[in-house]
Amino acid sequence: MEKRLLFFAYPVLLIAACTTSTTPTAPTSAPNAGSGALAHVGHGGTAAGTASADDPNSAAHDDKGYIDGWFNGEDVRLYYTKSFFCDPLSATTTVPCELGGPPDTAPRPGPIPTIYAIAAAPTIANLVDPTTLACRAGTPCLNHPLMIDLSRIGGSSTAGPAAHNHILTSRGGGWFHTVNIRVFSLAAWNEIAAAKTLAKVRELQGHPSVGTPGVISADTPTNIFFFIAGLRPEGE
């Protein structure tokens, strides 16, 4: 399968000039992108940028900025310095980034650590405390896909960004492979947000390959990779 490094214009869309701002900044469109403006109003974001309605994952410059996450029970800031990588799992997919299947191509050889995307299901997305979200529903974070194919798990093939936060279990920088976990219970979300650990997620799941119906999903593979240069404690 042809290997493609895909970039997007924010709300996952791309910035024309890099920034070292401590908040995610809206990327502008690629030079050949359309002119339809999309404001980035995600958690901690600013309103700016344009996107191509025809090609939401159009290639452009890398962006740099911080996004919220959880690590070892603490709030942290994840420093994103490259756009996402998705190699389509099938030739017929509408968008290149997919949930429900493991990747068949990675951005580099060798073992790659995991980042867990803890997503609030649509039934609770508007109920969770917004301060517990790194990215709000419909407004993807810096260097995230604008649309994801959820058809392998019974969802839309062009789903918009979900409300979510991120859990890391290792501190090293570089590429991280995304595992998606969906939370269906507000009480469960609040427990995870309070603990800020994968251990709490595992407790609620019972088993990561099964999950708990009505509470939390199993670990769901994706073909999505993110490049995170490092992390730092919130407030530093």
N, C-alpha and C positions, 0 to 999 in steps of 0.2 A: 504494500500500500504506500502510496506516495506520502512522504513525510512533510508535514506542513507546520510551520510555526505561525500561529495565528494571533493577530493583535486586534484590538477593538477600540472604537471611539466611545467615550463615556457618556452616559452612565455605564457601562464598560465602554468607553470610547477614548480616543487617544490624544495625548497632549502634544502639542507641537514643540514645546520646549520643556525640558525636565525641570523638576522643582525638588527642593529638599524641605518643603513645608512639613510641619508635623501633623497636618491633616490631609486626608485624601483630596486631591484636586481633580477637577473634571478635565479629561483629555479632550482635545479637539479632534476633528476628523482627519482622515488621511487626505493627501493632496487631491486625490481623484474621487473623494467621497462627495455625497450630495450635500445640499445646503440646509436640510431640515434641522433646526436647533432642538437639542434635548438638554434640559437643565439637569445637572447633577445635584440632587437634594438628599443624598444618602447621609447616613450617620456621620457627622463631622465634616461633611463635604461642602463645596461651594457651588453656586449656580453658574455654569459656564459651559462652553464647548458646543460643537455641532456633530451630527452623526449622519451617516447615510442610511436612509430607510431601506434601501435595496440591499445593502451589505453591512449589517451591524457588526461584523467581525472583520472589517476592512483593515489592511495592514497599515501601520504608521509607526511613530516613534515609541520607544519604551518610555514609561512614566515612572516616577519615583515618589513615594509617599508612605505614610503610616496608616495602618488599619488596626482596629482593636482585635484582641484575642485573649485567650486564657492559657496559662501555663503554670502547672504545679500549684493550683489554687489561687493564683494571682492574676489581676488584670495586667496585660502587657500590650505593647505597641509593636506590631509586626511591620518591618520595613520592606516594602515591595519595590523591586528595582527593575523587573522585567514584566512583560505581559504574559498572559496565560499561554499554555501549550495544549492543544487538543488535536489528535490525529483521528479523523472520522473512522468509526467502526464499520460503516457500510457506505457503499457508493451512493445510496439513495437517501441518506439522511438529509434533512432540511438544513440543520445547523451542525457544526462539527463537534460540539461538546455534548456528551451524553452521560446519563445515569443508567445504571443497570447492567453494565458490562465492563470488564477490565480492559485496560488499554492493550493494544497490540504493538504500539510504538511509544517509546519514552524519549524525552528530550536529551538524555545522555545515557551511556551504558552504566551498568553496575546498580547496586542497591540504592533505592531512593526512599527517604523517610516519609512518613504520613502526616498530612494535616487533616483533621476531622472537621467537616463543615456540619455544624449542629443547626439544623433548620427548623424554624417554627412552622408547623403545618398551616395552611390557609385558615383553618377553623380557629386557630389561636393567634395568628400573626398580628392581628390588631388589638389583642388583649395583653400581650406581654409588655413588660416595662421597656420602653424604647432605649433606656440606658443600658440594657443587657444585650442589645443588638450591635453588631459591628456593621451590618448592612440591613437596611429596611426593605420591606417588600416593594418591588417595582423600581428600586433605585440601587443598582449594583455598585459594589465597591470598586475602587481603583484596581485596574488590571484584572477584572473579573469579566466573564462572558455576559453579553447583553441578553442572550437567549440560550436555553439548554433544552435538549431533546429528552423528554421524560417518557417517551412512548414505551420503553422497555419495562417501565414500572406502572404502566396504565395511565400515564398523564399525557399532557400536550406535547407535540413534537416541536413546539416553538414556545416553551414556557418562559415567562419573564423571571426576573431575579426574585429569589425567595428571601424572606427575613431570616437572618442567620448570624451566628457567631462562629469562632474558630477555636479549636483546641489543638495545641501542639504538645507532643510528649518528648521532643528533643530540641536542643538549643542550637544546633549547627545551622549554618546558612547554606543556601543553594536551592535546588529544585525539591519540591514536596509534591507527593501524589495525594490527591483528594479522595477521601472516603466520606460519603454522605450519610448522615443519620437524621431522620425526621422525627420531631417531637409532636405528639398529638394532644397531650394533656398539659394544661397551663400549670398545674401543680408540679408535674415532672420538669417542665421548663424552669420553674422557679427553683427547684432543688438543684438542677444543673448550674444555673446562674449563680447560686449561692456557693456551691462547692468549687466550681471552675476546674473540674478535673475529669479525666476520662474514667477514673475509677467510679465516680458517681453515675456516669452514663452506663457503664457495665453493670452496675448494681440494678439499675432500672430496666435494662435489657434482659437480664437473666442470663442470656447467652447472645453474643454478638452476631451469630449467624441466624438467630430467630427473632429476637426482640420481644416486646410485650404488646399484644394487640390493644389498640386504643390508647396506648401510653407512649410508646417509642418504637421506631422501626429497627430492623436489623442493620448491620453495616451494609451499605450499598456501594458497590464498586462504581467508579467513574473512569473516564479517559482524560480527566482534567488534571493538569499540573500547574503549580504556581511557583514562582521564584521569590523566595524571601531571604534577603541578605542577612537578617539578624532580628533580634527582638530586644526590647528594653522594658523595664517596669513602667507602669503607668505613672505619669507625673515627672519622670526624669527628662 
